Each structure stands twice: as C-alpha cells, then as structure tokens.
Amino acid sequence: MTPTLQIAFDAADPHALARFRAAALGYEVEDHTAVVDGLLAAGHLGEADVLVDGDRRGFRDVATARGPGPRLFVQRVPEPKSAKNRVHLDLQVGPEEAPAEVERLVALGARVLWTTADRGPVTTTLCDPEGNEFCVT
C-alpha cells in the first residue's frame, strides 16, 4: 500500500491558517458539517468542541483543505512558534510569475522576509499569518 501524503501545520487559529493556505495553493477548505453533526448527535462532541461558520460546522481545533496536492491538516496548539521551521513549502511558479505570486500572497496575509539568488534562482522567503516560512521561486 502506498501512503497518502498529508501535511500537518500547528497553529493558534487553525481555521484562519487553513483559509490562507487554501487560497495560496488553490485548494478548498473541507466542509466537516456532516461528520460534526454525526458526532454531536452521538454525544461524542459537545457544542464547545464545534465552530459554526455560516451554515457550516467544523471542529473548533482542526481545519483541513484539499486540492491537487497533499491534503493540509491544521491543528490548534497552545504554544506559539518559537524557531525557524525545519521543513517548509516551496511554491515553484517560475521567474516570470514569481513577483505577481508574491504580491498575491502578501495580499492574502503573508509577509516578505527576504529575497535572494545565492543558490540559483531568485527566491523570495515569506511567512504566513502564523509566522511559518515558505518560499516562492
């Protein structure tokens, strides 16, 4: 059996980070309403464990997103990010598209940390709204 790849992120606000990552990657935030409703009805979840967003209900401490690549799993953790990521995502869009992609991501809430070409292609390192680094090349 070949495993399915899922990328997990720790976050203070999993729903906001899932929305950012979904928008950045062209993914869709998953709707957990049916699962949450079933768990509520069975008594396995309480109302305090649920986040209501319009007509959708989700897990308060978890949000997910799906797209053409690996599934994204974002979970609430109590501690803030304290050091540089040991793993990060690279968004490879090509040298002609990179400046516009960086602008789009900044408009979504990312922040540019630095730009360099010391290892070949021009690479812009950004951080998402929770401070997790990622690169655009």
MOWO-V839204 format. One line per field, one symbol per residue. phi: phi as a letter, one per 40 degrees, with the letter a starting at -180 (. if undefined). burial: b if it has 9 or more other C-alpha atoms within 8 Angstrom, else e. A space follows every 10 residues. Layout:
phi = ???
burial = ???
This chain:
phi = .ccccbbbbc acbccccccc ccccbgcbcc cbdcccdccc ccgcbbdccb bbbgcbbbcd babbabacbc cbbbbcbccc cbacdcbacb bcbgcccddc cccccccchc bccababcbh ccbbcbbcdc gccabbb
burial = eeeeeeeeeb bbebbebbbb bbbbeebbbe ebbeebbebb eeeebeeebb beeeebbbbb bbbbbbbeeb bbbbbbeeee eeeeeeebee eebebeebee bbeebbebbb bbeeeeeeee ebbbbbbbbb ebbbbbb
